[in-house]
Amino acid sequence: MDFITLISFIAIVVILLMIYNYVNYKVPDSLKDIHSITFFSIVLSRLIKREGGHDKLYLRCKEYFERDGVIKMSFRGKWICTITDPVIVKEMCLRTDVFPKLMFNEILPNSAADRHFGVNVVHSNGDVWKRHRRVCNPAFKTLPVHLFVEKALKLMDILEKVDNKPIEVRDFMQRLTLDILGKVAFNFDFNNLEDPNNPYVTAYNEVQKLFRNPLVTIFQIDKIPILNQLIFRKIDKLNNLFEDIIKEKRKSLAAGHFNGDLLELMLKACDDPDNQILSDTELRCNLAIFMVAGHDTTAAALSSLLYLLAIHKDVQEKAREEVLRVLGDDLTPSAEQHAALKYLNMAIRENLRLYPPVCII
């Protein structure tokens, strides 16, 4: 199959998908009075006008958000409501029996997301969620600050060697956070700071690019035979990496080696007779969601914070003075010292208010 034939085939499939979506997106009677964003308007905004981000969505629908607190949009064969009214949001979060979370195997069956994330502590309900939460719970009680400091110092060393060249901050933050997450999650060193093109980093980044690709998120090419196999091959490569790490971690624990990472805590929790054991597949799905939840979000928050500190020199100076005063020569803060960094913590919170890395849930 030559290149032109392949492109023609993809174009025909995409057009058929658009026609199928248009014909089958019937609005339920209960949602008919809510303002709609159509599949075609999403395509126009994302691909032609290059308007990405939820801030653009809010501005386009500001009138309806302020009046009704809700809009609806079509997404892969279903209607999704986006809500900004805090009263409605509170009701939905408290009434999980009435408003359960949608599972990947329900809203995106046999998709790239379903294959990679499956059922995990985020995407589960009821007793299944409780089982995952009990096993994952110990991981939310520890904060290995020394690992953050260790990787941050390595980043400083690398930046010091950059000679009279612009520094792409977002790229370095992506590399830093992946290295930290790898160590915190399962004591694995991606070595992204020093070797960003190694096979492990490449496998991870290829999967993350898939979930940002409009051809996957909008046009659903992960449901097209042949094309989906190319996508699934990349996902399976990363899934296999996670599963190999789980197997090695079991061997390490059996040999009496302990590091205190997230995966280790989860495996030890599985040994608790009060908890139901998670399978290796379930453990892998939880690792996958922890990685994606903590990687891009943290990198984005750090990037925007550094930007704000760079353009507000007075704030930067006050934050620096506070850090030097509270920490002194010890760069690894204790819990008490962290709490004492009041000005820096206020700057971080203001950054998150202005540029939230996760502005929709």
C-alpha positions in Angstrom: 0.0 0.0 0.0 1.6 3.3 -1.1 1.5 6.5 0.9 -1.3 8.2 -1.2 -3.5 5.1 -0.9 -2.9 5.0 2.8 -3.8 8.6 3.2 -6.9 8.2 1.1 -8.0 5.2 3.1 -7.6 7.1 6.4 -9.5 10.1 5.0 -12.4 7.9 3.9 -12.5 6.2 7.3 -12.5 9.5 9.1 -15.3 10.9 6.9 -17.4 7.8 7.5 -16.7 8.1 11.3 -17.9 11.7 11.2 -21.0 10.8 9.3 -21.7 7.9 11.8 -21.2 10.3 14.7 -23.5 12.9 13.3 -26.3 10.3 12.6 -26.0 8.5 15.9 -25.5 11.4 18.3 -29.1 11.6 19.4 -29.6 13.9 22.4 -31.5 12.4 25.3 -34.7 14.2 26.1 -33.4 15.1 29.6 -30.5 17.0 28.1 -32.3 18.8 25.2 -32.5 22.2 27.0 -28.7 22.3 27.8 -26.5 24.2 25.4 -24.6 21.9 23.1 -21.1 21.8 21.6 -21.2 19.5 18.6 -18.6 17.0 17.4 -18.0 19.2 14.3 -17.4 22.3 16.4 -14.8 20.4 18.5 -13.0 19.3 15.2 -13.1 22.9 13.9 -11.7 24.3 17.1 -9.0 21.7 17.7 -7.7 21.0 14.2 -8.5 24.1 12.1 -8.5 27.0 14.5 -5.9 25.4 16.7 -7.9 26.3 19.8 -6.9 23.8 22.5 -7.3 24.0 26.2 -10.3 24.2 28.5 -9.9 28.0 28.9 -10.9 28.4 25.3 -13.9 26.1 25.9 -15.0 28.2 28.9 -14.7 31.5 26.9 -16.7 30.1 24.0 -19.5 29.0 26.4 -19.1 31.7 29.1 -22.7 32.9 28.6 -24.1 29.4 29.2 -21.7 28.5 32.0 -22.6 31.7 33.9 -26.4 31.3 33.2 -26.9 27.5 33.6 -23.6 26.2 35.1 -23.6 23.4 32.6 -23.1 22.6 28.9 -23.1 19.3 27.0 -20.7 18.0 24.3 -20.6 14.9 22.1 -17.7 12.6 22.8 -17.1 9.3 21.1 -20.8 8.4 20.7 -21.9 9.8 24.1 -23.1 13.1 25.5 -20.9 14.5 28.2 -22.0 17.3 30.6 -19.4 19.9 31.6 -20.4 21.5 34.9 -19.1 24.7 36.5 -21.9 25.2 39.1 -20.2 24.3 42.5 -23.6 23.3 44.0 -24.2 20.8 41.3 -20.6 19.5 41.5 -20.9 19.0 45.2 -24.1 17.0 44.8 -22.5 14.8 42.2 -19.4 14.2 44.2 -21.4 13.2 47.3 -24.0 11.1 45.6 -21.7 8.5 44.0 -24.5 6.0 44.1 -26.5 8.2 41.7 -23.6 9.6 39.8 -21.0 6.8 39.4 -17.8 7.5 37.5 -17.7 6.3 33.9 -15.4 3.4 33.3 -13.1 3.2 30.3 -14.6 -0.2 29.4 -18.0 1.6 29.3 -17.3 4.8 27.6 -14.2 3.8 25.6 -14.4 0.0 25.2 -11.5 -1.7 23.4 -9.8 1.7 23.1 -6.2 2.7 23.7 -7.2 4.2 27.1 -9.0 1.1 28.1 -6.1 -1.1 27.1 -3.5 1.0 29.1 -5.4 2.2 32.2 -8.1 -0.4 32.6 -9.7 -0.5 36.0 -7.7 1.4 38.7 -8.2 3.4 41.9 -9.3 6.5 39.9 -11.5 4.7 37.3 -13.6 2.4 39.6 -16.7 2.6 41.7 -18.2 1.0 44.8 -16.6 -2.2 46.2 -14.1 -2.3 43.4 -12.9 1.2 44.2 -12.7 0.3 48.0 -10.5 -2.7 47.1 -8.1 -0.6 45.1 -8.1 2.2 47.6 -7.3 -0.1 50.5 -4.2 -1.4 48.7 -3.1 2.0 47.4 -3.8 3.9 50.6 -0.3 3.5 52.2 1.2 5.3 49.2 -0.7 8.5 50.0 0.8 8.7 53.5 4.5 9.0 52.6 6.4 11.8 50.9 10.0 10.9 49.9 11.3 14.4 49.9 14.9 13.3 49.7 14.2 11.9 46.2 12.8 15.2 45.0 15.9 17.0 46.3 18.3 14.4 44.7 16.7 14.7 41.3 16.4 18.5 41.6 20.1 18.8 42.3 20.9 16.7 39.3 18.8 19.0 37.2 20.7 22.0 38.6 24.0 20.4 37.6 22.7 19.9 34.0 21.4 23.4 33.7 24.7 24.8 34.9 26.4 23.2 31.9 24.1 24.9 29.4 26.3 27.6 27.9 24.6 30.7 26.4 21.6 28.8 25.0 17.9 29.2 25.6 16.6 26.7 28.1 13.3 25.0 27.3 11.9 24.9 30.8 8.8 22.7 30.0 11.1 20.0 28.5 13.3 19.9 31.5 10.4 19.9 33.9 8.9 16.9 31.9 12.2 15.1 32.2 12.6 15.9 35.9 9.1 14.8 36.9 9.3 11.5 35.0 12.6 10.6 36.8 11.1 11.5 40.2 7.9 9.5 39.5 9.8 6.5 38.3 11.8 6.4 41.6 8.8 7.2 43.8 6.4 4.8 42.0 8.5 1.7 41.6 12.2 2.6 42.3 13.0 2.7 38.6 15.4 5.2 37.1 14.2 6.4 33.7 17.3 8.5 33.5 15.4 11.0 31.5 17.4 14.0 32.7 20.7 12.6 31.4 19.5 10.4 28.5 16.1 11.6 27.2 16.2 9.3 24.2 16.8 6.0 26.0 14.3 3.1 25.2 12.4 3.4 28.5 11.7 7.1 28.1 10.8 6.6 24.4 8.3 3.9 25.3 6.6 6.1 27.9 6.6 9.3 25.7 5.2 7.5 22.7 2.1 6.4 24.7 1.6 9.9 26.2 1.7 11.4 22.7 -1.0 8.9 21.6 -3.4 10.3 24.3 -2.7 13.9 23.1 -3.2 13.0 19.4 -6.6 14.3 18.0 -6.7 11.4 15.6 -7.0 9.1 18.7 -9.0 11.4 21.0 -11.5 12.8 18.4 -11.4 10.6 15.4 -11.1 7.3 17.2 -8.5 5.7 14.9 -7.7 3.3 17.8 -11.0 1.5 16.8 -10.0 1.1 13.1 -8.5 -2.4 12.3 -4.9 -2.4 11.3 -4.4 1.2 12.5 -5.3 0.2 16.1 -2.7 -2.5 16.0 0.0 0.1 15.4 -1.3 2.0 18.4 -1.8 -1.1 20.7 1.8 -2.2 19.9 3.1 1.0 21.5 0.8 0.6 24.5 1.7 -3.1 25.0 5.4 -2.2 25.0 4.9 0.1 27.9 2.5 -2.2 29.7 5.0 -5.0 29.4 7.7 -2.7 30.9 5.4 -2.0 33.9 4.6 -5.7 34.3 8.3 -6.7 34.2 8.9 -4.1 36.9 6.2 -5.7 39.1 7.7 -9.2 38.7 11.1 -7.9 39.6 9.7 -6.1 42.6 8.1 -9.3 43.8 11.4 -11.1 43.6 13.2 -8.2 45.4 10.7 -8.3 48.3 11.0 -12.0 48.5 14.8 -11.6 48.9 14.3 -9.1 51.7 15.1 -5.9 49.9 13.0 -2.9 50.7 13.0 0.7 49.2 9.6 2.1 50.4 8.4 3.0 46.9 4.7 3.1 45.9 4.7 -0.4 44.2 6.4 -1.9 47.2 3.8 -0.4 49.6 1.0 -1.7 47.4 2.4 -5.2 47.2 2.9 -5.3 51.0 -0.7 -4.1 51.4 -1.8 -7.0 49.3 -0.3 -9.3 51.9 -2.6 -7.8 54.6 -5.3 -10.4 55.3 -7.8 -7.6 55.6 -7.2 -6.6 52.0 -8.2 -8.3 48.8 -5.2 -8.9 46.6 -4.8 -7.0 43.4 -3.7 -8.9 40.3 -0.5 -7.9 38.5 -2.7 -6.4 35.7 -4.6 -4.3 38.3 -1.3 -3.2 39.9 0.0 -2.2 36.4 -3.2 -0.2 35.7 -2.7 1.7 39.0 0.9 2.4 38.1 -0.1 3.7 34.7 -2.7 6.1 36.2 -0.3 7.4 38.9 2.3 8.1 36.2 0.0 10.0 33.9 -1.7 11.8 36.8 1.6 13.0 38.3 3.8 13.6 35.3 2.3 16.2 33.0 0.4 17.9 35.8 3.5 18.5 37.9 5.6 19.5 35.0 3.0 22.0 33.9 2.7 23.4 37.4 6.4 23.8 37.8 6.8 25.4 34.4 4.1 28.0 35.0 5.5 28.7 38.5 9.0 29.3 37.2 7.5 31.6 34.5 5.6 33.7 37.1 8.7 33.9 39.4 10.8 35.0 36.4 8.5 37.9 35.5 7.8 38.9 39.1 11.3 39.5 40.4 10.1 40.9 43.7 8.2 37.7 44.5 11.2 35.6 43.4 13.5 37.5 45.8 11.1 37.2 48.8 10.6 33.5 48.2 14.4 33.0 47.9 15.1 34.8 51.1 12.5 32.7 52.9 14.0 29.4 51.6 17.5 30.4 52.7 16.3 31.6 56.1 14.2 28.5 56.8 16.4 25.8 55.3 19.9 27.2 55.8 22.5 24.7 54.4 20.1 21.7 54.5 18.3 21.5 51.2 16.0 18.6 52.4 13.1 20.2 54.3 11.5 18.5 57.2 7.7 18.6 57.6 8.0 21.5 60.0 10.3 23.5 57.6 8.0 22.8 54.7 5.1 24.3 56.7 7.2 27.3 57.6 7.7 28.2 53.9 4.5 30.2 54.0 5.4 32.8 51.3 6.6 30.1 48.9 3.5 28.0 49.5 1.3 31.0 48.8 3.1 31.6 45.5 2.6 27.9 44.6 -1.1 28.1 45.4 -1.6 31.3 43.5 0.2 29.7 40.5 -2.3 26.8 40.7 -5.2 29.2 40.9 -4.0 31.1 37.8 -2.8 28.1 35.7 -4.4 24.9 37.1 -2.7 21.9 35.4 -6.0 20.0 35.9 -8.9 22.3 35.4 -11.6 19.7 34.6 -12.4 16.3 36.3 
